[in-house]
Amino acid sequence: MTEDKKDTNLEVVGDDNKSKTKEVAEGKDVTMKQTEFEALMDRINRLEAAGDKKQLARYDSAHRDEEESVVKLLELDGKIIKSWGKMKDNFVEKNEQGWWKEDQKIEITFMDDTKKEYDYLYFSKNYIKIPAKIIKENKEEKKIRDYKGQVVNRYLEVIFEVETLKDNKAYKVNSLFVN
């Protein structure tokens, strides 16, 4: 189909016995008698009720419009989190009242490659989720090798190129650190 050719719909014109169709441009109203419209809607409802639900769902998913994929980035202290790691061992102590206390620390890496250590409790209570749309998805196969250089495991690393919905800033982030 050439670009100058417009999508067209059909318009029903004429009386009950001699219905004709003619093409109309996209966005125009279609005129038909109420009895014809009700009969058409009744037929559509009957077909959907009698139709195979699995096949209808397959058709709908194949013909739906492409939706923007949205992920949520994590923000802490006004900075977007790139990754986290190095969870320090739990240091457990018993205080005077007999309560046990865990001292958990987590190292956070931000998008500007600065690293900071936080109490895990502070991190888990104070991060904010920032919605971002996925612009591009890069997949790369990674290999884990043993001391002899033999491949012992493979995995797929997915890196998203995203843009925040709030301020349209672009970031690259590993799929492990979103949502």
Buried (B, 14 or more C-beta within 10 A) or exposed (E): EEEEEEEEEEBBBEEEEEEEEEEBEEEEEEEBEEEEEEEEEEEEEEEEEEEEEEEEEEEEEEEEEEEEEEBEBBBBBEBBBBBBEEEEEEEEEEEEEEEEEEEBBBBBBBBEEEEEEBBBEBBEEEBEEBEBBBBEEEEEEEEEEEEEEEEEEEEEEEBBBBBBEEEEEEBEBEBEBBE
